[in-house]
């Protein structure tokens, strides 16, 4: 009988479990963990939520706390539990502590300050904050400190202030933490807690002290008045706390690895840093205790290192003495010798900030920092390299560069790119003499040529072109490096260029320096070096093209090798790379058919303008940086743009210039009013200007900035499509290498060529045309003339030389020229020769424009221009449209 009853009871309990009605929390957790799929878990949760809804609707107080516990677990699993929010309020309103504990816990987990239902709990919180039971008061403070809104903070702040004066340690601690939330939500209440926070710093209990220090820190951030108050009333107390905790004997309740309460240490140091920043008096008062902490704290334990690091940050953040800063930097130097990677990394970060404070003290640890560059950890290597870059100056550049280059040969491939870039930057920035610069760059090219960027190689070639006394030494050094490191791409390109330009110096040992050893290189050896480079780097079109040019020049320098060079060049006539194939065909024609002009055609390149290249490179770098930033707003009357640089725009609204249309309006002259909307957009209000090239009726045409049509004039635009009828067919490819000696006809206008039936030599054709100058713009105040020059080898590209002449008796200052073109045209503006146009035509300003017509032969050039300048401090603006370009451009 007993067995039957037991079976019946078990069956009933199984039925109860299957419906989850009244199950305990542990049973629900066990059932969820037993699920093998997400679908099973969702089914269990749905059944349990249904049971909880039933219990809520039936209002069963006995199961309310159990249901709330299960709801919190379901919430942590990510399922919605909003249907039971009112149950939290009912549990909070209960009389017993266990119910309140579960209710407040559910309140903090299931609700936040954005919930409207939270306003209903304000009265319950106020009652519990005045409850005689300190544990219930603690529950209310904890909940208020986690979820209170601005309205609740204003309503309940008096109770929190009162509880901060309580005799109970736990109550004071929780009230201080709760007041932090109140100050964050309502900074205006900060003044109510200043005196209370200062008084709590006199407590002995460490928990209260930490809470009070956190409150003081928050008050300093919230109010300047609170910051000044705490500077006057708290510095002495903080110094006393730090001295007591540093000199205290062993206390088991606060001990961490033999260090007395490192958490209190760090909190006090952080608050000291805030109070001492920018205040010499406060900083002087805390210098002694900071020195004591820095010297007495043990550095062989992690807790001690944490205190030392915070102490260093505080010393660097306040107005400390130079001796104290040196002590702090020495601590960071010791950190660099630690075996823990995290400690070394934070030390490197801190040293980077310390350089701005005391660079000389950081320099003393240069050797240790260099060792970190060779560390196995990638993040430490990178951070140490950035620090070394900041340490370099004119006095230590040579030893530091030598160390970095020596490490370059054994550095990891992943790290070589960053290391090479930093070395090149250091050498370019701090080079004191060209010979040292060339030696270091040759070493970098030899060891990591594949990681050297193209602009660095271009800068090196410019320096070589200008260093006539070092050209012989350079070509010999590069020849020897090419024999040993022929796989480094950038080295090959620079070496091949030098051999092609200065091959006779290599063979004849011209320009020997003191102590340099002679090398024996024949003409055949020079050709061998270039041929090997061509065969090895044939897949690289740039290197292959440079090798072919070098070979062509060597055939002129060394006539005995002409036949061999011809054979090498001819092998590439069927190269799969079109660039190399074209060059091979053209160069073969030069070698075979143009012996008389080859020497003059292949003369040494003229000396490159180093200053212009550096300016152009800096401009390009600045343009790249500016492109990643938002365009700054321009105040009315304050248009500040460098000459030749386009005004950046957010996004084009439409192509309002209509430059792609066949019937462009003729140039007219109108006067704009101060209320013109275009002037509003450009920030040039209240200026009466003369405008050319804009029809008076086309108000929408000038609604947008001239330069907002797809691309900035300072950069190459993206070709766009525009509807237009084709003027004539694009000429077929022609070979102009026929008779260079034939007389070329010069015409004022090129007639389009519709078809060419036979191939012509590239040096024969009469395609060298000179277009007549045009007057692009002329008003009563300003005249602009365009001169044209076609770029050889690219029929679409034209260089325009603009000349600006002042027709008035007043000098124009801050002169800026801007231009806009349709989307199928690419426009690049060079810097202007100046920004002041003399009066009465006594001088002019010039500027270069590079124009590429991507639909050349189908659509003519068209351009909208704008000129802004100042006359006696008053802004002026003129604009117009250029439609009289010569045909064929």
C-alpha positions in Angstrom: 0.0 0.0 0.0 2.8 2.3 0.8 4.4 1.6 -2.5 1.2 2.5 -4.4 0.8 5.8 -2.5 4.4 6.7 -3.3 3.9 6.0 -7.0 0.8 8.2 -7.0 2.6 11.0 -5.2 5.5 10.8 -7.6 3.1 10.9 -10.6 1.4 14.0 -9.2 4.7 15.7 -8.6 5.7 15.0 -12.3 2.5 16.5 -13.5 3.2 19.6 -11.4 6.8 19.8 -12.8 5.4 19.5 -16.3 3.2 22.6 -15.9 5.9 24.5 -13.9 3.2 25.9 -11.5 4.8 27.0 -8.3 8.3 25.5 -9.1 11.3 26.7 -7.2 14.1 28.8 -8.8 16.5 25.9 -8.6 14.1 23.6 -10.4 13.5 26.1 -13.2 17.3 26.5 -13.6 17.8 22.7 -13.7 15.0 22.4 -16.3 16.6 25.2 -18.5 20.1 23.7 -18.3 18.7 20.3 -19.3 17.5 21.7 -22.6 19.6 20.5 -25.6 18.4 23.1 -28.1 17.4 26.8 -28.1 13.9 25.9 -29.1 13.5 23.7 -26.0 14.8 26.5 -23.8 12.3 28.9 -25.3 9.5 26.5 -24.6 10.5 26.1 -21.0 10.8 29.9 -20.5 7.4 30.4 -22.2 5.7 27.9 -19.9 7.3 29.4 -16.8 6.3 33.0 -17.9 2.8 31.8 -18.4 2.7 30.3 -14.9 4.1 33.6 -13.5 1.4 35.6 -15.3 -1.2 33.3 -13.8 0.2 33.8 -10.3 0.2 37.6 -10.8 -3.4 37.6 -12.0 -4.5 35.5 -9.1 -2.5 37.8 -6.7 -0.7 35.1 -4.7 1.5 37.0 -2.2 3.2 33.8 -1.0 4.7 33.1 -4.4 5.6 36.7 -5.3 9.2 36.7 -4.1 9.8 33.3 -5.8 8.3 34.5 -9.0 10.5 37.6 -8.9 13.6 35.6 -8.4 12.7 33.5 -11.5 11.9 36.6 -13.5 15.4 38.0 -12.7 17.0 34.8 -14.0 14.8 34.9 -17.1 15.8 38.5 -17.7 19.5 37.7 -17.5 18.9 35.0 -20.2 17.6 37.8 -22.4 13.9 37.2 -22.4 11.3 40.0 -21.9 10.0 40.5 -18.4 8.3 43.8 -18.6 4.9 42.3 -17.7 6.0 41.8 -14.0 7.4 45.3 -13.3 4.6 46.1 -10.8 5.5 43.0 -8.8 8.8 44.8 -7.8 6.8 47.7 -6.4 4.6 45.4 -4.4 7.5 43.5 -2.9 9.2 46.9 -2.0 6.0 48.0 -0.2 6.0 44.8 1.8 6.9 45.0 5.5 9.5 42.2 5.7 13.2 42.6 4.9 13.4 39.4 2.7 10.6 40.7 0.5 12.1 44.1 0.2 15.5 42.6 -0.6 14.1 40.7 -3.6 12.0 43.7 -4.6 14.9 46.1 -4.7 17.1 43.6 -6.5 14.4 43.2 -9.1 13.9 47.0 -9.3 17.6 47.5 -10.1 17.7 44.6 -12.7 14.4 44.9 -14.5 13.9 48.7 -14.5 16.0 51.7 -15.4 15.6 55.5 -15.0 13.7 55.7 -18.4 10.7 53.6 -17.1 7.7 55.7 -16.2 6.7 53.2 -13.6 9.7 54.2 -11.6 8.0 57.3 -10.4 5.6 55.2 -8.4 8.5 53.9 -6.2 9.7 57.4 -5.0 7.4 57.4 -2.0 8.4 53.8 -1.0 12.1 54.9 -1.3 11.5 57.9 0.9 9.8 55.8 3.6 12.6 53.2 3.5 15.3 55.9 3.7 13.7 56.9 7.0 13.3 53.4 8.3 14.8 52.5 11.7 16.4 49.3 10.3 19.8 50.2 8.9 19.7 47.2 6.5 16.4 48.4 4.9 18.0 51.9 4.6 21.0 50.3 2.9 18.7 48.6 0.4 17.0 51.9 -0.5 20.3 53.7 -0.8 21.7 51.0 -3.0 18.7 51.1 -5.3 18.6 54.9 -5.4 22.3 55.0 -6.3 21.8 52.7 -9.2 18.6 53.8 -11.0 17.6 57.3 -9.7 16.6 59.9 -12.3 17.0 63.6 -12.1 13.5 64.1 -10.6 14.1 61.4 -7.9 17.5 62.9 -7.1 15.9 66.3 -6.4 13.2 64.8 -4.3 15.3 62.5 -2.2 18.6 64.4 -1.9 17.7 65.8 1.6 17.3 62.3 3.0 20.6 61.3 1.5 22.3 64.3 3.0 20.8 63.4 6.4 22.0 59.8 6.2 25.6 61.0 5.4 25.7 62.3 9.0 24.5 58.9 10.4 26.6 57.1 13.0 26.4 53.8 11.2 29.4 53.2 9.0 27.7 51.2 6.4 24.9 53.8 6.1 27.4 56.7 5.6 29.3 54.7 3.0 26.2 53.9 1.0 24.9 57.4 1.3 28.2 58.8 0.0 28.0 56.4 -3.0 24.4 57.3 -3.6 25.3 61.0 -3.6 27.7 60.4 -6.5 24.7 59.4 -8.6 22.8 62.4 -7.5 25.6 64.8 -8.4 26.0 63.2 -11.8 22.3 63.6 -12.5 21.9 67.1 -11.0 25.2 69.0 -10.9 23.4 71.9 -9.3 23.1 69.9 -6.1 26.9 69.6 -5.8 27.1 72.6 -3.4 24.9 70.7 -0.9 27.5 67.9 -0.6 30.8 69.8 -0.5 31.0 70.3 3.3 29.7 66.7 4.0 32.3 65.2 1.7 35.1 67.2 3.3 33.9 66.0 6.8 33.8 62.4 5.8 37.6 62.5 5.0 38.2 62.6 8.8 36.7 59.2 9.3 38.9 56.2 10.2 37.0 53.5 8.3 38.6 52.8 5.0 35.3 52.0 3.3 33.9 55.4 4.2 37.1 57.1 3.2 37.1 55.5 -0.3 33.4 56.5 -0.8 34.1 60.1 0.4 37.2 60.4 -2.0 35.1 59.2 -4.9 32.4 61.7 -4.0 35.1 64.5 -3.8 36.4 63.5 -7.3 32.9 63.7 -8.7 32.3 67.1 -7.1 35.5 68.4 -8.7 34.2 67.3 -12.1 30.8 68.7 -11.6 31.5 72.2 -10.3 34.4 74.7 -10.3 33.2 76.1 -7.0 33.4 72.6 -5.5 37.0 72.2 -6.9 38.1 75.5 -5.2 36.4 74.6 -2.0 38.0 71.1 -1.8 41.4 72.6 -2.6 41.2 74.8 0.4 39.7 72.3 2.8 40.8 68.8 1.8 44.5 68.9 0.8 45.6 68.6 4.4 43.2 65.7 5.1 44.3 63.8 1.9 48.0 64.2 2.8 47.2 62.8 6.3 45.3 59.9 4.9 48.1 59.0 2.5 50.7 59.3 5.2 48.8 57.1 7.6 48.0 54.4 5.1 51.6 54.4 3.9 53.1 54.1 7.4 50.5 51.8 8.9 51.4 48.5 10.2 50.1 45.2 9.0 46.3 45.0 9.0 44.8 41.8 7.8 41.5 43.3 6.7 43.2 45.8 4.3 46.3 43.9 3.3 46.9 43.0 -0.4 50.1 41.1 -1.0 51.8 42.9 1.8 50.6 46.4 0.7 48.2 48.2 3.0 45.0 49.0 1.2 46.3 49.8 -2.4 42.8 50.8 -3.4 42.7 53.7 -0.9 46.2 54.7 -2.0 45.2 55.0 -5.7 41.9 56.8 -4.9 43.8 59.4 -2.9 46.5 59.9 -5.5 43.8 60.4 -8.2 42.1 63.1 -6.2 45.4 64.8 -5.5 46.1 64.9 -9.2 42.8 66.7 -9.8 43.3 69.2 -7.0 47.0 69.9 -7.8 46.6 70.4 -11.5 47.3 74.0 -12.3 47.6 75.0 -8.7 51.2 75.6 -7.4 50.3 75.9 -3.8 48.4 72.6 -3.6 51.2 70.9 -5.6 53.9 72.2 -3.2 52.0 70.9 -0.2 51.8 67.4 -1.6 55.3 67.1 -3.0 56.8 65.6 0.2 54.2 62.8 0.6 54.4 61.9 -3.1 58.2 61.6 -2.8 57.7 59.4 0.2 55.2 57.1 -1.5 57.4 56.9 -4.6 60.5 55.8 -2.6 59.0 53.6 0.0 56.5 51.5 -2.0 57.7 48.1 -3.0 58.0 47.5 -6.7 58.3 43.7 -6.7 54.6 43.2 -6.2 51.8 44.1 -8.6 49.8 46.1 -6.0 52.9 48.2 -5.3 53.4 48.7 -9.0 49.9 50.0 -9.3 50.5 52.5 -6.6 53.8 53.6 -8.2 52.2 54.1 -11.6 49.4 56.2 -10.1 52.0 58.2 -8.1 53.9 58.9 -11.4 50.7 60.0 -13.1 50.0 62.4 -10.2 53.5 63.8 -10.2 53.3 64.4 -14.0 49.8 65.9 -13.7 50.5 68.5 -11.0 53.0 71.4 -10.7 55.7 69.2 -9.2 59.4 70.1 -8.8 61.9 69.0 -11.4 63.5 66.6 -9.0 60.2 64.9 -8.3 59.6 64.5 -12.0 63.0 63.0 -12.5 62.1 60.5 -9.7 58.8 59.7 -11.5 60.5 59.1 -14.8 63.1 56.9 -13.2 60.3 54.7 -11.8 59.0 54.3 -15.4 62.5 53.4 -16.4 62.5 50.6 -13.8 59.1 49.5 -15.2 60.7 49.0 -18.6 62.9 46.3 -17.1 60.0 44.4 -15.6 59.2 41.0 -17.1 55.4 41.8 -17.2 54.4 43.0 -20.6 51.5 45.0 -19.2 53.8 47.0 -16.9 56.2 47.8 -19.7 53.4 48.9 -22.0 51.9 51.3 -19.6 55.4 52.6 -18.8 56.0 53.4 -22.5 52.6 55.1 -22.8 53.4 57.3 -19.8 56.9 58.1 -21.1 55.4 59.4 -24.3 53.4 61.9 -22.3 56.4 62.7 -20.1 58.5 63.8 -23.0 56.4 67.0 -23.2 57.2 67.7 -19.5 60.8 66.7 -19.2 62.4 65.3 -22.3 65.9 65.3 -20.9 65.0 62.9 -18.1 63.4 60.6 -20.6 66.5 60.7 -22.7 68.5 59.0 -19.9 66.4 55.8 -20.5 67.0 55.8 -24.2 69.0 52.5 -24.1 66.2 50.7 -22.3 63.6 52.1 -24.7 65.7 50.9 -27.7 65.7 47.4 -26.2 61.9 47.5 -26.0 61.9 48.1 -29.8 63.4 44.6 -30.1 60.8 43.0 -27.8 58.9 39.9 -28.7 55.5 41.5 -28.0 54.3 43.4 -31.1 52.3 46.0 -29.2 55.4 46.9 -27.1 57.6 47.1 -30.2 55.2 49.5 -31.9 54.8 51.7 -28.8 58.6 51.8 -28.2 59.2 52.7 -31.8 56.8 55.7 -31.5 58.6 56.7 -28.3 62.0 56.5 -30.0 60.7 58.7 -32.8 59.8 61.3 -30.3 63.2 61.1 -28.6 65.2 61.9 -31.7 66.8 65.3 -31.9 69.8 66.8 -33.7 72.3 65.6 -31.1 71.3 61.9 -30.9 70.0 61.3 -34.4 73.1 59.4 -35.6 73.4 56.8 -32.8 69.6 56.2 -32.7 69.4 55.8 -36.5 72.3 53.4 -36.4 70.6 51.3 -33.7 67.4 51.2 -35.6 69.0 50.3 -38.9 71.0 47.5 -37.3 67.8 46.0 -35.9 66.1 46.4 -39.3 68.1 43.4 -40.7 66.7 41.0 -38.1 63.3 42.6 -37.5 60.1 40.5 -38.1 58.6 41.0 -41.5 55.3 42.3 -40.0 57.3 45.0 -38.1 59.6 46.1 -40.9 57.0 48.3 -42.5 56.5 50.5 -39.5 60.2 50.5 -38.6 61.2 51.5 -42.1 58.7 54.3 -42.3 60.0 55.7 -38.9 63.7 55.5 -40.0 63.0 57.2 -43.3 61.1 60.0 -41.5 63.9 60.4 -39.0 66.6 60.6 -41.7 64.7 63.1 -43.8 63.8 65.3 -40.8 67.2 65.4 -39.1 69.7 64.9 -41.8 72.5 67.4 -41.3 74.6 66.6 -44.4 73.7 65.0 -47.7 76.4 62.3 -47.5 75.0 60.9 -44.2 71.5 61.1 -45.6 72.4 59.1 -48.7 74.3 56.5 -46.7 71.4 55.9 -44.4 68.9 55.7 -47.2 71.0 53.3 -49.1 71.2 51.0 -46.0 67.4 51.2 -45.6 66.9 50.4 -49.3 69.2 47.5 -49.0 67.7 46.0 -45.9 64.0 46.7 -46.4 63.6 48.1 -49.9 60.3 46.3 -50.4 58.8 48.3 -47.5 60.0 51.8 -48.6 57.2 54.0 -50.0 57.4 55.6 -53.5 57.4 59.1 -52.2 60.6 58.4 -50.2 62.3 57.1 -53.3 61.2 60.1 -55.3 62.6 62.4 -52.6 65.9 60.5 -52.7 66.2 60.9 -56.4 65.6 64.6 -56.1 68.4 64.8 -53.6 70.7 62.8 -55.9 69.9 65.1 -58.8 70.9 68.1 -56.8 74.1 66.6 -55.1 76.4 66.8 -58.1 79.5 66.2 -56.0 78.0 62.9 -54.6 76.5 61.5 -57.8 79.6 59.3 -58.6 79.7 58.0 -55.0 76.0 57.3 -55.0 75.9 55.4 -58.3 78.8 53.2 -57.1 77.2 52.5 -53.7 73.9 51.7 -55.4 75.6 49.4 -57.9 77.3 47.4 -55.1 74.0 47.3 -53.1 72.2 46.1 -56.3 74.6 43.2 -56.6 73.9 42.1 -53.0 70.2 43.0 -52.5 68.7 42.7 -56.0 65.3 41.5 -54.6 64.5 44.8 -52.9 62.1 46.6 -55.3 62.7 50.2 -54.2 66.5 49.7 -54.2 66.3 48.4 -57.8 64.3 51.4 -59.0 66.6 54.0 -57.5 69.8 52.1 -58.5 68.6 51.6 -62.1 67.7 55.3 -62.4 71.2 56.3 -61.2 72.9 53.8 -63.5 71.0 55.2 -66.4 71.7 58.8 -65.6 75.3 58.5 -64.3 76.6 55.3 -65.9 79.8 56.9 -67.2 80.6 58.0 -63.6 80.2 54.3 -62.5 82.5 53.0 -65.2 85.2 55.8 -64.9 85.1 56.1 -61.1 84.3 59.8 -61.3 83.9 61.8 -58.1 85.8 59.6 -55.7 85.6 60.6 -52.1 88.3 60.4 -49.5 88.7 56.9 -48.2 86.5 55.4 -50.9 87.7 52.3 -52.6 87.8 52.1 -56.4 85.7 49.4 -58.1 86.1 48.0 -61.6 82.9 48.1 -63.6 82.9 47.8 -67.4 80.2 49.1 -69.7 79.0 45.6 -70.2 78.8 45.1 -66.4 76.5 48.1 -66.1 74.2 46.8 -68.8 74.3 43.4 -67.1 73.0 44.9 -63.8 70.1 46.6 -65.5 69.3 43.5 -67.6 69.2 41.3 -64.5 66.9 43.8 -62.8 64.6 43.8 -65.8 64.4 40.0 -66.0 63.9 39.7 -62.2 61.2 42.4 -61.9 59.4 42.0 -65.2 56.1 41.6 -63.4 56.5 45.1 -61.9 55.6 47.5 -64.7 57.2 50.5 -62.9 60.5 48.8 -62.4 60.5 47.3 -65.9 59.8 50.7 -67.5 62.6 52.3 -65.5 65.0 49.5 -66.6 64.1 50.0 -70.3 64.7 53.8 -70.0 68.0 53.1 -68.3 69.0 50.7 -71.0 68.1 53.2 -73.7 70.3 55.9 -72.0 73.2 53.4 -71.6 73.0 52.7 -75.3 73.8 56.4 -75.8 76.4 56.6 -73.0 78.1 53.4 -74.2 77.9 53.1 -78.0 79.7 49.7 -77.8 76.7 48.2 -76.0 74.1 49.7 -78.4 73.5 46.4 -80.3 73.1 44.4 -77.1 70.7 46.9 -75.6 68.7 46.8 -78.9 68.4 43.0 -78.5 67.3 43.3 -74.8 64.7 45.9 -75.6 63.4 43.9 -78.6 62.6 40.9 -76.4 59.9 42.9 -74.7 58.0 43.9 -77.9 55.6 41.1 -77.1 55.5 41.6 -73.4 52.1 41.0 -71.8 52.4 44.3 -69.9 51.2 46.9 -72.4 53.4 49.7 -70.9 56.6 47.6 -71.4 55.5 46.5 -74.9 54.9 50.1 -76.0 58.2 51.3 -74.6 60.1 48.5 -76.2 58.6 49.3 -79.7 59.3 53.0 -79.3 62.8 52.6 -77.9 63.7 50.0 -80.6 62.7 52.6 -83.2 64.9 55.3 -81.6 67.9 52.9 -81.5 67.5 51.8 -85.2 66.2 54.9 -87.0 67.3 58.0 -85.0 71.0 57.7 -84.4 71.5 61.4 -85.2 69.3 62.6 -82.5 69.7 59.9 -79.9 72.5 61.6 -77.9 70.5 64.9 -77.6 67.2 63.0 -76.9 68.8 61.0 -74.2 70.8 63.7 -72.4 71.0 63.6 -68.6 68.0 64.9 -66.9 68.1 68.5 -65.7 68.5 69.2 -62.0 65.2 68.7 -60.3 63.9 71.6 -58.3 64.2 70.3 -54.7 62.4 73.2 -53.1 59.4 72.9 -55.4 59.2 69.2 -54.9 59.2 69.6 -51.1 56.5 72.1 -51.3 54.4 69.9 -53.6 54.9 66.9 -51.4 53.9 68.8 -48.3 50.9 70.2 -50.1 49.9 66.7 -51.2 50.3 65.3 -47.6 48.3 68.2 -46.2 45.5 67.6 -48.7 45.4 63.9 -47.8 45.1 64.8 -44.1 42.5 67.5 -44.7 40.4 65.2 -46.8 39.8 63.0 -43.7 38.5 66.0 -41.7 35.3 67.9 -41.8 35.5 71.2 -43.7 35.6 74.1 -41.2 32.8 76.6 -41.3 33.7 80.1 -42.7 32.5 83.1 -40.8 31.0 86.0 -42.8 33.7 88.1 -44.3 36.3 85.6 -43.2 37.0 83.5 -46.3 40.5 82.1 -45.5 41.7 79.7 -48.2 45.3 79.3 -49.5 45.7 80.3 -53.1 45.0 77.5 -55.5 43.2 75.3 -53.0 39.6 74.5 -53.5 37.0 75.3 -50.9 35.8 71.9 -49.6 32.1 71.1 -49.7 29.9 68.7 -48.0 28.1 67.1 -50.9 27.0 68.3 -54.4 23.3 69.1 -54.6 23.2 69.1 -58.4 25.2 70.0 -61.4 24.0 73.6 -61.6 26.9 74.8 -63.8 25.5 73.0 -66.8 29.0 73.0 -68.3 28.3 69.8 -70.3 25.6 71.5 -72.5 26.4 72.5 -76.0 25.0 75.9 -75.8 26.8 77.5 -72.9 25.7 81.1 -72.2 28.0 83.9 -73.3 30.1 85.8 -70.7 28.1 88.7 -69.3 28.8 91.2 -66.5 26.3 91.7 -63.7 26.4 93.2 -60.3 25.6 91.1 -57.3 23.7 92.5 -54.3 24.7 92.1 -50.6 21.8 89.9 -50.1 22.8 87.5 -52.9 22.2 83.9 -51.7 25.5 82.7 -53.2 27.3 85.3 -51.0 25.3 84.0 -48.0 26.6 80.5 -48.7 30.2 81.6 -49.1 30.1 83.8 -46.0 30.9 87.0 -47.9 28.0 89.1 -46.9 27.6 92.8 -47.6 30.2 93.0 -50.4 29.4 94.7 -53.7 31.2 92.8 -56.4 31.3 92.6 -60.2 30.4 89.2 -61.6 31.2 87.9 -65.1 29.8 84.9 -66.9 26.6 84.4 -65.0 23.2 85.3 -66.6 21.2 87.6 -64.5 18.1 85.4 -64.8 19.8 82.2 -63.7 19.3 82.6 -60.0 19.4 78.9 -59.3 22.7 78.6 -61.2 24.5 80.6 -58.5 22.6 79.0 -55.6 25.4 76.5 -55.0 29.1 77.1 -54.4 31.0 77.0 -57.7 33.2 74.2 -56.5 30.4 71.8 -55.4 30.1 69.8 -58.6 31.6 66.4 -57.9 35.3 67.0 -57.1 37.5 69.5 -55.5 39.8 71.5 -57.9 42.8 70.7 -55.8 42.3 67.0 -56.5 41.8 64.9 -59.6 38.1 64.4 -60.0 36.3 61.2 -60.9 35.2 61.2 -64.6 31.4 61.4 -64.8 29.0 60.8 -67.7 27.2 63.8 -69.3 24.9 63.8 -72.3 26.4 65.4 -75.4 26.6 64.7 -79.1 30.0 63.4 -80.2 31.9 66.0 -82.3 34.2 63.5 -84.1 35.6 60.1 -83.7 38.6 59.5 -81.3 41.8 59.2 -83.4 43.4 55.8 -83.6 46.7 55.0 -82.0 49.6 56.5 -84.1 53.3 56.0 -84.2 55.1 59.3 -84.4 58.7 57.9 -84.5 59.2 58.8 -88.2 61.1 61.9 -89.1 61.9 64.1 -86.1 64.0 66.3 -88.4 60.9 67.2 -90.5 59.5 70.6 -90.1 56.4 70.7 -87.9 53.6 73.0 -88.9 52.3 75.3 -86.2 48.7 76.3 -86.4 46.5 78.3 -84.1 43.9 75.6 -84.1 44.0 71.8 -84.5 41.5 70.2 -86.8 40.3 66.9 -85.6 41.7 63.9 -87.3 39.0 61.4 -88.1 41.1 58.4 -89.1 44.7 57.4 -89.7 45.2 54.4 -92.0 48.9 53.8 -91.5 51.2 53.6 -88.5 53.4 56.6 -87.9 56.6 57.1 -85.9 56.1 58.9 -82.6 58.9 61.3 -83.4 57.4 62.2 -86.9 53.9 63.4 -86.5 52.9 67.0 -86.7 50.9 66.7 -83.4 53.1 69.2 -81.6 50.7 72.1 -81.8 50.8 75.5 -80.1 47.4 76.9 -79.2 47.0 80.7 -79.2 46.6 82.5 -75.9 43.0 83.5 -75.0 41.6 86.2 -72.7 39.6 83.9 -70.4 38.1 86.8 -68.4 38.1 90.5 -68.4 36.2 93.1 -66.5 36.8 96.7 -65.6 39.0 95.6 -62.7 40.7 92.3 -63.7 42.1 90.5 -66.7 42.9 86.8 -67.0 44.9 85.3 -69.8 45.3 81.6 -70.5 48.3 80.1 -72.3 48.2 76.4 -73.3 50.7 73.6 -73.6 49.8 70.0 -74.5 51.4 67.2 -72.5 53.4 64.9 -74.8 52.2 61.3 -74.9 48.8 62.2 -73.5 46.4 64.0 -75.9 43.8 64.5 -73.2 46.0 66.4 -70.8 46.7 70.1 -71.2 48.7 72.5 -69.0 47.2 76.0 -68.7 49.3 78.9 -67.6 47.0 81.6 -66.1 48.1 85.2 -65.8 46.1 87.6 -63.6 46.5 91.4 -64.3 45.1 94.2 -62.1 43.5 97.0 -64.2 42.8 99.3 -61.3 44.9 101.7 -59.3 44.5 99.8 -56.1 46.6 96.7 -55.1 44.7 93.4 -54.7 45.7 91.4 -51.6 44.8 87.9 -50.4 44.1 87.0 -54.1 42.5 83.5 -54.5 41.7 81.9 -57.8 39.2 78.9 -57.9 37.8 76.9 -60.8 35.2 74.3 -61.4 34.7 71.9 -64.3 32.2 69.3 -65.4 32.5 65.8 -64.1 34.1 64.4 -67.2 37.1 66.8 -66.8 39.8 66.4 -64.2 41.3 69.6 -62.8 44.4 70.1 -60.7 45.6 73.6 -59.5 49.2 74.3 -58.7 50.1 76.9 -56.0 50.0 80.5 -57.3 53.1 82.6 -57.6 51.8 85.0 -55.0 48.6 86.4 -53.5 49.2 90.1 -54.2 48.3 91.6 -57.6 50.1 95.0 -58.2 48.0 97.9 -59.4 47.9 99.4 -62.9 49.2 96.2 -64.5 52.7 96.7 -63.0 53.2 93.0 -62.6 51.0 90.0 -62.4 50.3 86.7 -60.6 50.6 83.4 -62.4 49.2 80.0 -61.6 49.3 76.6 -63.4 46.3 74.4 -64.1 46.5 70.9 -65.3 43.3 69.8 -67.2 42.5 66.3 -68.4 39.5 66.0 -70.7 38.3 62.4 -70.4 36.0 62.9 -73.3 38.5 64.7 -75.5 37.3 64.9 -79.1 33.7 64.5 -78.0 33.1 67.4 -75.6 35.0 70.6 -75.4 36.6 72.1 -72.4 34.4 74.4 -70.2 35.2 76.0 -66.9 33.6 78.2 -64.3 36.1 80.5 -62.5 35.9 82.6 -59.4 38.4 85.2 -58.0 38.3 86.6 -54.5 40.6 89.3 -53.2 40.7 92.3 -50.9 40.9 96.0 -51.8 41.9 98.2 -48.8 40.7 95.4 -46.5 37.3 95.0 -48.2 36.4 91.6 -49.7 35.7 91.5 -53.4 34.4 88.6 -55.5 34.3 88.1 -59.3 33.2 85.1 -61.2 32.7 84.0 -64.8 32.5 81.2 -67.3 35.2 80.4 -69.9 33.8 79.0 -73.2 36.3 80.2 -75.7 38.9 77.4 -75.3 40.7 76.4 -78.5 39.1 73.4 -80.2 40.7 70.0 -79.8 41.5 70.4 -76.1 
